[in-house]
């Protein structure tokens, strides 16, 4: 009897975790429908860990990290909002979107 209750508890915990993860993924998709690129402000909110208004190579990830030297126009080791706004958009990987 005790092992049945324990197994039921484990199953319920698993279901709750899966449901929570699924609903969190849906809420993230609702923030940026159609997987649009984040705005410059959103990028700085997500990545500017020390909140100095500039992004260092240690703070960035993904395409920004890969293309850091292309985006850092004044070669000072930091990306400003202005530099990011002027940056070429990275090419998308995967199938083209139908709009």
C-alpha positions in Angstrom: 0.0 0.0 0.0 2.8 2.4 0.9 4.7 1.7 -2.3 1.5 2.3 -4.3 1.1 5.7 -2.7 4.8 6.5 -3.2 4.6 5.5 -6.9 1.4 7.6 -7.3 3.2 10.6 -5.7 6.1 10.2 -8.1 3.8 10.0 -11.1 1.9 13.1 -10.0 5.1 15.0 -9.4 6.3 14.1 -13.0 3.0 15.2 -14.5 3.2 18.5 -12.6 6.7 19.1 -13.8 5.9 18.3 -17.4 2.8 20.6 -17.3 4.8 23.4 -15.8 7.5 23.2 -18.4 5.0 23.1 -21.2 3.1 26.1 -20.0 6.3 28.0 -19.5 7.3 27.3 -23.1 4.0 28.5 -24.3 4.3 31.8 -22.4 7.7 32.4 -23.8 6.4 31.9 -27.4 3.6 34.4 -26.6 6.1 37.1 -25.8 7.6 36.9 -29.3 5.1 35.4 -31.8 6.5 33.7 -34.9 10.0 33.6 -33.2 10.7 37.2 -34.1 14.1 38.5 -33.2 14.3 40.3 -29.8 14.6 44.1 -29.9 17.8 45.9 -28.9 16.2 46.8 -25.6 15.2 43.1 -25.0 18.7 42.0 -25.8 20.2 44.4 -23.3 17.7 43.4 -20.7 18.6 39.8 -21.1 22.4 40.0 -21.5 23.7 43.2 -19.8 24.6 41.4 -16.6 26.5 44.3 -15.0 23.9 46.8 -16.2 26.5 49.2 -17.6 24.6 49.8 -20.8 27.3 47.9 -22.9 27.7 44.3 -23.7 31.1 42.6 -23.3 32.1 39.4 -25.1 31.6 37.6 -21.7 28.0 38.7 -21.4 26.8 37.8 -24.9 25.8 34.5 -26.4 24.6 33.0 -29.6 24.9 35.0 -32.8 26.1 38.1 -30.9 29.1 36.1 -29.5 29.9 34.6 -32.9 29.7 38.0 -34.7 31.0 40.1 -31.8 34.0 41.6 -33.8 31.7 42.5 -36.7 29.3 44.3 -34.4 31.9 46.1 -32.2 32.5 48.8 -34.8 34.9 50.9 -32.7 36.8 47.8 -31.6 36.7 48.7 -27.9 35.6 45.3 -26.7 32.1 46.4 -26.0 28.9 46.6 -27.9 26.7 49.7 -27.4 23.0 50.0 -28.3 24.0 52.1 -31.3 26.4 49.5 -32.6 23.8 46.8 -32.1 21.2 48.8 -34.0 23.6 49.2 -36.9 24.6 45.6 -36.9 23.7 43.4 -39.9 20.9 40.9 -39.1 22.2 37.3 -38.7 21.1 34.9 -41.4 18.4 32.5 -40.1 19.1 28.8 -40.0 16.4 26.4 -40.9 13.5 26.5 -43.3 12.1 29.9 -44.4 9.1 31.3 -42.7 5.8 31.7 -44.5 4.2 35.1 -43.8 
